[in-house]
Amino acid sequence: MFDELERDLVNLISSISTDGSDDALSPDERDKAYQRSRGLDISIAQAPIETLLHYLDLGDKFNIVTRLKHKLPDAHAKYLASKRLALENAIPVRNAVMHGRPLTIGEYAQGFALASDLSRSPHYWPSLSRSLRQYNANPEAIRARSIEILDSHDIVETLNNLPMPDYDDTGFLPRAKLEAELRKKILSRHPVVTVLGDGGNGKTALTLQTLYGLLSDESHGFDGIVWVSAKSSTLTTNEIKRIENAITTSAGVFSKVAETFESEASDPLKSVKSLLESNKILLVIDNLETVLDKSIRDFISDIPGESKVLFTSRIPIGSDITVSVDGFTEKESLTFLRRVIEAYSVSSLKAAPDNVLLPYLKRLGGKPLLIKWFALSVLAGADPNAVVRNPETALRFCLENVFDSLDAHARKVLSIMAQLPRAVSLEVLRFVSDANVMDLERGIASLLMYTILQSKEVSTETVYELKPFARAYVSRVMNLRHDDVETLLSRFRSLEGVMQEETGASSNNRYDPRVYTVRNVSEALCVKNLRQAVYFALKGSFEAAKSIIEGAKVSNPSYFEVYRVEAFIHFEEKDYISASECYGRAIDIAHQVPQLRMFYAWFLVKAYNDYKSAAVEIEAALTEDESSPKLKLELARIKMFQMDFRGSLEVLNSICLPADRIEKMHTVVKDVEFNVHKRNLEYLSARGEGELIKSALLDWALFHENLDPRLIDDKMIESIKIMLTKIKGMYSRYSEIDAHRLFSAMNEIISYMEPKAEISSSQSNISNPLRGKMKLQGLKPAYGFLNVEGGGEIFIHQSACEPDCWDKLKAGRSCVFTTAMDPSGRVRVASAKLE
């Protein structure tokens, strides 16, 4: 069409230059035409204008018309002026066509849009309009025509034998990121690059488009680009057709390359190496999978000189850098299919809306080759649904070379994954198959390398699944089955139960080292093994425990609990250096998990008595869980052992616990607070700090006076009894008033907790209410003792009273009450109301 467009311009210039009044061509234009016609018997002075115009490009011709516009009718001149921008924008497209370079789909669209627009004025563009009508009537007839490359006479390109691409009918759908990546790697220092992907994904097209782009800007630095295709078959609408005389061996590849420069090389491989060593050559071998053997592998292990080798292949080589080519995205697939439909006038699909075409494209895996195959099959009369329903021929064409190359490990994984309905992790594969995790890992690595599997990150784990086309090939062509499908599926169905069991356990106290954080089914399965490893470690079977850990590292390399348990195993072995390293790995993986910091702090204290480092870890944990009573309690304990008693008490006072009920944590906090006061007093006494001891005595006395008896356990009672003698000895040395106050408070607690008279069993029957009055001696704001009718006294807390009952009891009123046994075995008032 550009040929016809320029023919119309030449005819226009010739028609307005016949009067001889001035020269239509400038001296520069004549010289340019002459330079391009060198070698031909043409006299620049005598040559007719039509001949000279033949050697000028589109921009030159349009400039000449513009310069001679005064010779045109006003309407014609105005019309050409209105088309100036469109014609200037089309010049790069025209140059690509005339240089024999492949067009993109966008360039095709731009060229046809210009032609359609200009053909609306056929009296100005008769040749173009006629050709466009012929194309619309019979695209194949026009496509068979040949044109002369009009302005190639001055082009000096790098020596190459690049073929015309097989997308010349539709144009190349730009894949900018892949083109940029491939270009970058071709120009990198690495001598071997592979464009890797399934058959039909467009590897060859991408490679050709990139190479033509390199040729156009001449920035590559190669002396030559040599292309050899080892393609052995093509896909037709009915069958896989073998190519006659196709190259099928590495020897054939080397012979073909050698023939490019030397007609009869006695030693093709030697000739190729010599060529590559003497020149900077980019050797491109298309469809490597058909000829890959030891000779090729040996050859690419030592590429001579500055030359490079570029492969397109369905299977990886292993010593190269790769550009992975997947199928089109949904949007790209739809764009390409629409272009094929337009190029081949597939009338039955032209009016189909996107929602009708998209299911077909999904079944075709976004593969450019199969999209075109689908459209041409429909053009040949096939039903679209029948084409995609049973694409066995297409599957074989795209994948059979790849699957034939798989090793036993890969086939094992393939047979398992073909039975599973969704993406799964390595740990799930291990569980459902009961196979060796190392073998499964090798199989997965192989399938990923062959691009049969795809991986993705889901939440906190990596999962794998067969690509849709690969799954179809396995089920339709290979008919690959696992040895024991029912057992495999039974295990798979049990996964949900395993997950529920472990997440239920992990919802308990996360600061309990026996509890594991579980975020997905892989971790739930792993925890079962980790518990087994802990069991072995506690039994002293460290090698068995470590063996389990090594397997867990393979299947769950990013699960922090694996390294925490490994640290525990090393701790039990007394290998503290290794244990510390494992805690470090766990924290690196999950630095935001506060319990890890606490467990590490415990280790630092137990292994090294390193309270300073332990405090740093607990404080780091508090940045993630700032209100945790457990973390604050541990920090208070550590500060106590660091002799930072004031700091310890400040931390304890910041702990928020439920005020409406008593929990075990209330008792634990008060127990720690008791010990902080006790150790502070002992520490000061040993140092003889008189004034500070007075303050410590008073603080501890206040602690006892305000202590809720419900929070006192037998352990604290025993500690109080031991301390009484020590405190009595302080009467003479320090403040007698403060020491006596503390001594009295402690004695009062003992008397409360061990009352002189016990209530008889008949009196403590909850079904027989008792009567009593408040004992004023020792009465506290929230608790005290009742004098029971018939003798004895019993502990009562404000929370056991009905509304308003407590205040009136303190004022002397009598009450009726029931009793109950507390957790420590003492009888106390369970409920009380006024008489």
Helices and strands as residue ranges (DSSP letters): H 2-16, H 27-36, H 49-53, H 58-67, G 69-71, H 74-82, H 84-98, H 105-118, H 126-137, H 139-143, G 152-154, E 159-160, H 176-186, E 192-196, H 203-217, E 224-229, E 233-235, E 240-242, H 250-259, H 268-278, E 281-286, G 288-290, H 294-300, E 308-313, E 321-324, H 330-343, H 347-350, H 354-363, H 368-379, H 384-389, H 392-403, H 408-417, H 426-433, H 437-449, E 453-458, E 461-466, H 468-473, I 474-478, H 485-493, H 495-506, H 521-538, H 542-555, H 560-573, H 576-589, H 594-608, H 611-622, H 629-641, H 645-653, H 664-687, H 690-705, G 709-711, H 714-728, H 736-753, E 770-775, E 783-788, E 793-797, G 798-800, H 805-810, E 814-821, E 827-834
